[in-house]
Amino acid sequence: MFYRETGQYKTSYEADSSIFPILQDRIGIALMLIVAFVVIPLAGNDFFLSSIMIPFLIFALAAIGLNILTGYTGQISLGTGAFMGVGAYACYKLTTYFPDVNIVLLILCSGFFSAFIGMLFGLPSLRIKGFYLIVTTLAAQFFLEWAFIRVGWLYNYNDSGAIEVPERTGFGLVLTGPSATPTTRYMVVLCLVVAMTWVASNLIRGRIGRSWMMIRDMDIAAELMGVRPLYAKLSAFAVSSFYTGVAGAMMVFFWLGAAEVESFDVNESFSILFMVILGGLGSLMGSFMGAAFIWILPVLLRLIPESFGIDISVATLEHINFMIVGALIIFFLIVEPHGLARLWKIAKEKLRTWPFPYA
């Protein structure tokens, strides 16, 4: 069939350990990139780009950040929304002090502020884990939310208490503000997400990623084998918070245009966690699948009844969405804890051995 390894010989260790060792996988990734970079910007309207694709990519990046911490290192966190807020407020302050610097560079720099805060709140992970670590990260969520409200310097003492995105240009185009087109914002977000996903994949497959997974599987054995828990756990918190901070900055500057503290509350942390659980712990592809499912499902629930002429209120659709997501989370935790990514992997394995039975 079309998904076979027959005739694909590896002549080096690098070729055998590549990210996509099978030719069909490389073709599939290339086709997805062509669709994302060419087809969607040309065929998608402003609503599709602004309301579906841009938030989907941003939430996928945030899910990758949480997956690095929870899926690959085994450190559970409920402070993702707050770390996204740190990146957003840091980027807002950077645009205030450095108005002439490219906004893309400022968004990346804001991730370092989030990484520093993440390392501070990651220090308790050296002594505690499990339920107590969840409580610690939840305390970080509440403390940072309080800071976003009470520290007026963070939002330049605006009467509304919100951060408002200024108009900024870069690469000869308007990138942020009311004048920025959805296509421009989508392309910037897409480039950042693709680049950071590639960096994350190389980190995970390297020495740092192996140390994270060793800590996740058995931290005592990992320490006996030479892995330093201090370095491994704090680096995981730093990288995870960097990714979520960049995602938070992009969420405000390329999607919302303005934000208050409610944009980074604990509900946001739970939403990102649900994306990781449904998509699959320890899977970059699962982060994209979970983000697509959580974000696109409500849109489909609204569009499908309208296409059949069925009038359903927004509140009812929201309740239906909560019921479906909750039921699926319970289903995956019981039946397939590794989520949609595992189902996708099983499907590919079946294709590789079809028509013979899969053992």
C-alpha positions, -999 to +999 in steps of 0.1 A: +000+000+000+010+037+001+025+036+036+054+011+034+091+012+043+101-013+016+131-001-003+139+028+021+174+018+033+193+038+060+230+041+055+239+062+086+229+066+122+217+102+115+193+090+088+179+062+110+174+086+140+159+115+120+126+130+131+108+116+100+127+085+089+099+073+066+096+091+032+058+092+034+060+111+067+083+137+052+059+141+022+030+144+046+047+171+066+057+190+035+021+189+022+008+202+056+033+231+055+023+239+019-013+240+029-005+262+060+018+286+042+001+288+008-034+274+006-049+288+038-037+324+033-050+324-002-083+306+004-092+316+039-113+346+047-106+371+075-130+353+099-113+319+093-078+334+098-086+356+128-111+334+147-099+299+140-063+296+127-045+322+147-059+311+181-054+275+171-017+280+165-013+301+196-030+275+219-010+247+202+022+265+211+010+270+247+001+233+248+036+224+236+050+244+265+029+226+290+036+193+274+073+198+278+067+202+316+040+177+322+042+152+294+080+150+290+092+158+326+063+147+347+058+180+366+021+189+367+013+225+365-019+246+368-002+279+362+000+280+325-025+309+321-005+330+345+028+323+327+011+333+295+001+365+312+037+372+322+048+370+286+019+393+275+026+420+301+063+417+296+059+423+259+036+452+266+062+469+288+089+462+262+069+479+235+066+509+258+103+512+265+116+501+230+090+513+205+113+511+175+124+475+180+108+448+158+077+434+176+087+398+168+119+402+186+101+417+216+077+388+217+106+364+218+123+384+245+092+384+266+095+346+268+127+350+288+108+370+315+083+342+317+110+316+318+126+334+348+093+336+367+087+299+358+121+289+373+113+308+405+080+289+409+096+257+398+120+257+427+096+238+450+096+209+425+130+200+438+114+190+471+078+182+463+059+165+436+024+152+427-005+168+444+016+193+464+033+206+432-002+211+417-011+233+447+022+252+444+016+260+407-020+269+415-007+293+441+015+308+414-015+313+392-034+332+419-004+353+429+004+364+394-033+372+387-032+394+418-001+411+405-017+417+371-045+435+389-027+454+417+006+464+401-004+494+380+030+497+365+024+465+345-004+481+325+010+516+325-017+527+350-045+526+324-079+534+339-094+503+324-066+481+338-062+465+304-032+463+281-038+477+246-017+467+217+000+496+198+005+496+161+039+483+152+055+476+118+082+452+108+095+437+075+078+466+058+043+455+070+020+465+098+022+436+122+000+447+152-028+471+158-061+477+140-044+482+107-027+448+106-044+424+082-054+389+094-032+374+067-001+392+080-008+383+116-014+347+106+018+344+087+039+358+116+022+335+141+026+305+118+063+312+112+070+315+150+050+284+158+067+263+132+102+275+142+096+269+179+081+235+173+112+225+153+134+238+182+113+218+207+115+186+187+153+189+187+155+197+224+133+167+233+153+143+211+186+156+225+205+152+258+182+177+276+151+160+265+164+126+275+172+139+310+136+153+313+121+119+304+144+101+328+132+124+356+096+117+345+100+079+345+120+075+377+138+105+393+158+085+418+172+062+392+179+091+369+199+108+397+219+077+403+227+076+366+241+111+367+211+133+358+210+164+380+174+169+392+181+206+398+192+213+363+166+190+346+135+202+365+144+239+364+153+237+327+120+221+320+102+249+339+122+275+321+116+261+286+079+254+293+074+289+307+093+304+277+069+288+253+038+297+272+051+333+276+056+336+239+022+322+233+006+347+257+023+376+240+012+364+206-023+359+219-026+396+229-006+412+201-017+391+172-051+379+181-070+398+209-056+433+204-062+441+241-065+420+272-074+421+309-064+398+337-094+376+330-077+365+298-050+346+319-071+332+347-072+296+360-098+287+333-071+293+307-047+270+326-074+243+326-081+247+289-044+242+280-042+212+303-073+197+286-056+202+252-026+183+265-046+154+279-068+150+249-040+154+224-016+132+242+010+136+270+046+135+257+037+143+220+042+175+200+017+163+174-007+157+202-004+193+213-017+204+179-044+178+179-056+188+213-056+225+205-075+218+173-101+198+191-107+221+221-108+253+200-124+241+168-151+219+184-172+249+197-170+265+163-183+233+147-210+230+173-222+265+164-219+261+126-234+226+121-269+234+137-270+267+117-264+248+084-294+226+091-316+256+102-316+246+139-316+275+163-296+268+195-287+294+220-251+302+227-254+292+264-268+258+253-239+253+229-214+261+256-230+236+280-229+209+252-193+217+246-184+213+283-202+180+284-185+166+253-150+177+264-156+164+299-168+130+287-139+127+262-113+135+290-128+107+311-128+084+281-092+090+272-080+088+308-096+053+310-092+039+275-062+056+260-042+079+284-019+089+256-047+107+237-053+114+201-016+111+193-015+075+204-046+067+182-029+083+153+003+063+159-018+031+161-035+039+128-001+044+111+012+011+125-019-007+112-013+008+077+023-004+078+013-040+084-020-041+065-036-065+054-019-086+080-033-086+116-018-060+140-002-076+170 
